[in-house]
Amino acid sequence: MSFAAEPALGATATARRPPPGRGVLGRLARDPMGLAGLVLVCLVVGVALFAPWLAPQDPTRIDVARKFQGPSLAHWAGTDQLGRDLLSRIIHGARTALSIALGATGIAGACGLILGLVAGYGPRWLDAGLVLVFDALSSLPMVMFAMAVITVVGPGTGTLILVIVLVSVPGYARLIRAQTLALKGADFVLAERCIGASGTRIVLCHLLPNVAGPLVILISMDIPVVIMLEAGLSYLNLGVRPPTPSWGNILYDGYTSLRFAPSMIIAAGIPLILATLGFTFLGEGLRDALDPRLGYGAPR
């Protein structure tokens, strides 16, 4: 009986094991939403990286004699109220939006990862103090807090990144803390303690690889929120300062010139929508690809 049962168990284990080569990218490619998000994100990132070569003209060059021109062979998306080429400004605006979104979420993710691991694996008094700080920051309305900081410090790209980091860190840290507390009593962590492994080794070699996946998913889904926040604050003249190309600044210029060139709002709104949909779809696809219930996020 025992010898007959062993092959069946082995066959079951083999059947449940993911086939070789089915990585995260492979699972994203099999998911229509994830694939669409990956394509859109690659498109936006490619435009941002190669903006100096893709832009047909200098995005800050003023030519008042050609203001409010419609789409043409010389200006594919038309010109704004100062005669600047809209397509060039939109292309360079992608670089502005992604540099702020990726830089701010990257810094916030790193800070949240460190604080979350310290709170989850550290002493109880430190955990209680950090949770109190997280709750205090999370209770502040995001837009009102951002406007208050910008009013005190002054508008600018650096201030905008600072606001996004302060707003995002508590959520990331609470997520990592919850993941760390759940893994703190796992068998593989207890086994490491029994053989005398240090706390630093446990955190870096065992906890960090297992809590990074959910953080990557959350960051990818927060990037469109940050892009919209940057565009909204720039629209209110509280974010990126002119003449730096920004989708929010182009939207504001289009709003003030709506009677003369309504196409400006459409030209600035399309890339904003595509970037938002791309990162949202990519985040959904990553969540499905890295879902622990599917067997891909098992502790190491």
C-alpha positions in Angstrom: 0.0 0.0 0.0 2.8 2.4 0.9 4.7 1.7 -2.3 1.6 2.2 -4.5 0.7 5.5 -2.9 4.1 7.1 -3.4 4.0 7.4 -7.2 0.5 8.9 -7.0 1.7 11.5 -4.5 4.8 12.3 -6.7 2.6 12.6 -9.8 0.3 15.0 -7.9 3.2 17.1 -6.8 4.6 17.1 -10.4 1.2 18.1 -11.8 0.9 21.0 -9.4 4.4 22.3 -10.0 4.4 25.3 -12.4 5.9 24.3 -15.8 9.5 25.6 -16.5 9.8 28.9 -18.1 6.5 30.3 -16.7 7.9 33.4 -15.1 6.2 36.6 -14.2 6.5 37.9 -17.8 5.1 34.6 -19.2 2.1 34.8 -17.0 1.6 38.5 -17.9 1.7 37.5 -21.6 -1.1 35.0 -21.0 -3.3 37.6 -19.3 -4.9 40.0 -21.8 -5.2 42.8 -19.2 -1.7 42.3 -18.0 -0.3 42.2 -21.6 -2.2 45.4 -22.5 -0.8 47.1 -19.4 2.7 45.9 -20.2 2.5 47.2 -23.7 1.2 50.6 -22.7 3.8 51.0 -19.9 6.6 50.0 -22.3 5.2 52.6 -24.8 5.1 55.4 -22.2 8.5 54.5 -20.8 10.0 54.3 -24.3 8.6 57.7 -25.2 10.0 59.2 -21.9 13.5 57.6 -22.4 13.8 58.7 -26.1 12.0 62.0 -25.7 15.0 64.2 -27.1 15.1 62.1 -30.2 11.3 61.6 -30.7 10.3 65.2 -30.2 10.2 67.0 -33.6 11.0 70.4 -32.1 12.3 72.1 -29.0 9.4 72.0 -26.5 10.3 75.4 -25.0 10.8 77.3 -28.2 8.4 80.2 -28.5 7.0 81.3 -31.8 4.0 83.7 -31.1 3.3 84.1 -34.8 2.3 80.5 -35.0 0.1 80.3 -31.8 -3.1 78.3 -31.7 -2.4 76.5 -34.9 -4.3 73.3 -35.6 -2.7 69.9 -36.4 -0.6 70.0 -39.5 2.5 68.4 -41.1 4.7 71.0 -39.3 3.0 70.6 -36.0 1.2 67.2 -35.7 -0.7 68.2 -32.5 -0.8 71.9 -33.2 0.7 74.7 -31.1 -0.2 76.4 -27.8 -0.8 80.0 -26.9 2.9 80.8 -27.2 3.4 78.9 -30.5 5.2 76.0 -28.9 4.9 72.6 -30.5 2.3 70.6 -28.5 3.6 67.2 -29.6 7.1 68.0 -28.4 5.7 69.2 -25.1 3.6 66.1 -24.6 6.5 63.8 -25.4 8.8 65.7 -22.9 5.9 65.8 -20.5 6.0 62.0 -20.4 9.6 62.2 -19.1 8.5 64.7 -16.5 5.6 62.6 -15.3 7.5 59.3 -15.1 10.6 60.8 -13.5 8.5 62.2 -10.7 6.2 59.2 -10.4 9.0 56.6 -10.5 11.4 58.6 -8.4 8.8 59.5 -5.7 7.3 56.0 -5.5 10.8 54.4 -5.5 12.0 56.5 -2.6 8.7 56.0 -0.8 8.8 52.2 -1.4 12.4 52.0 -0.1 11.5 54.0 3.0 8.3 52.0 3.6 10.2 48.7 3.2 12.8 49.6 5.8 10.3 51.1 8.3 7.9 48.2 7.8 10.6 45.5 8.4 11.8 47.4 11.4 8.3 47.8 12.8 7.3 44.2 12.2 10.5 42.5 13.3 11.7 45.0 15.9 10.7 45.4 19.6 7.1 46.1 20.5 7.8 49.6 21.8 9.4 50.6 18.5 6.5 49.0 16.6 3.9 50.9 18.6 5.7 54.3 18.0 6.1 53.7 14.3 2.4 52.6 13.9 1.4 55.8 15.7 3.3 57.9 13.2 1.9 55.9 10.3 -1.7 56.4 11.6 -1.1 60.2 12.1 0.2 60.7 8.5 -2.5 58.4 7.0 -5.3 60.4 8.7 -4.4 63.6 6.8 -6.3 64.2 3.5 -3.8 63.7 0.7 -4.7 66.7 -1.5 -5.1 69.1 1.5 -1.8 67.9 3.0 -0.1 68.3 -0.4 -1.4 71.8 -0.8 -0.4 72.7 2.7 3.2 71.5 2.3 3.6 73.2 -1.1 2.2 76.5 0.3 4.8 76.4 3.1 7.8 75.1 1.2 7.0 76.5 -2.2 6.0 74.9 -5.5 8.5 72.9 -7.5 9.5 69.4 -8.6 11.5 68.7 -5.4 8.5 69.8 -3.2 6.2 67.6 -5.2 8.4 64.6 -4.8 8.6 65.3 -1.0 4.8 65.5 -0.7 4.3 62.2 -2.6 6.9 60.4 -0.4 5.4 61.7 2.8 1.9 60.6 1.6 2.9 57.2 0.3 5.3 55.9 3.0 2.7 55.1 5.7 0.7 52.8 3.4 3.8 51.0 2.2 5.2 50.6 5.7 1.9 49.2 7.0 1.8 46.7 4.2 5.3 45.5 4.9 4.7 45.5 8.6 1.7 43.2 8.2 3.6 40.9 5.9 6.5 40.8 8.3 4.3 40.0 11.3 2.6 37.2 9.3 6.0 35.6 8.4 7.7 36.3 11.7 6.3 33.1 13.2 6.7 30.9 10.0 8.5 27.6 10.3 11.4 28.6 8.1 12.0 31.7 10.3 11.8 29.6 13.5 14.2 27.1 11.9 16.7 29.9 11.2 16.5 31.1 14.8 17.1 27.6 16.1 20.4 27.3 14.1 21.5 30.6 15.5 21.0 32.9 12.5 21.2 36.6 13.3 18.2 39.0 13.0 19.9 40.8 10.1 20.3 37.6 8.1 16.7 36.6 8.7 15.4 40.0 7.6 17.6 40.3 4.5 17.7 36.7 3.3 14.2 35.4 4.2 11.8 38.2 5.1 12.8 40.7 2.5 12.4 38.5 -0.6 9.0 37.4 0.6 7.5 40.8 1.3 8.9 42.6 -1.8 6.3 41.1 -4.1 3.2 42.8 -2.6 5.1 46.0 -2.4 6.0 46.0 -6.1 2.3 45.3 -6.9 1.2 48.2 -4.7 3.8 50.6 -6.2 2.8 49.7 -9.7 -0.9 50.5 -8.9 0.1 53.7 -7.1 2.1 55.1 -10.0 -1.0 56.2 -12.0 -2.3 57.9 -8.8 1.0 59.8 -8.5 0.8 60.8 -12.2 -2.7 62.1 -11.7 -1.6 64.0 -8.5 1.3 65.6 -10.4 -0.9 66.6 -13.2 -3.5 68.0 -10.9 -1.1 70.0 -8.8 0.7 71.3 -11.9 -2.7 72.2 -13.3 -3.2 74.4 -10.2 0.3 75.9 -10.6 1.4 74.1 -7.4 3.6 71.4 -9.1 6.0 71.6 -12.0 6.9 75.1 -12.8 6.7 76.5 -16.4 8.3 76.4 -18.9 9.1 72.7 -18.0 6.8 70.5 -20.1 4.2 68.8 -17.9 0.8 67.2 -18.8 -0.8 69.2 -16.0 0.6 72.5 -17.4 -0.6 71.6 -20.9 -4.1 70.9 -19.5 -4.1 74.2 -17.7 -3.0 76.0 -20.9 -5.7 74.2 -22.8 -8.3 75.1 -20.3 -7.4 78.8 -20.4 -7.4 78.7 -24.2 -10.4 76.4 -24.6 -12.2 78.9 -26.9 -9.3 79.2 -29.3 -7.8 75.7 -29.3 -10.0 73.0 -27.8 -7.7 70.3 -29.2 -5.0 71.2 -26.6 -7.0 69.5 -23.8 -7.6 66.4 -25.9 -3.9 66.2 -26.9 -2.8 66.4 -23.2 -5.6 64.1 -21.9 -4.9 61.1 -24.2 -1.4 60.3 -22.9 -2.5 60.9 -19.3 -5.4 58.4 -19.8 -3.1 55.8 -21.6 -0.4 56.0 -18.8 -3.0 55.6 -16.1 -4.7 52.6 -17.8 -1.3 51.0 -18.5 0.0 51.1 -15.0 -3.4 50.1 -13.6 -3.6 47.1 -15.9 0.0 46.2 -15.2 -0.6 46.3 -11.5 -3.7 44.0 -11.8 -1.7 41.6 -13.9 1.2 41.6 -11.5 -1.2 40.9 -8.6 -2.6 37.9 -10.4 0.9 36.7 -11.5 2.3 37.0 -7.9 -0.8 35.8 -6.1 0.5 33.5 -3.2 -2.7 31.4 -3.5 -1.5 30.2 -6.9 1.6 28.8 -5.4 4.0 31.5 -6.8 4.6 33.4 -3.6 5.5 30.5 -1.3 8.1 31.4 1.4 11.6 30.5 0.6 
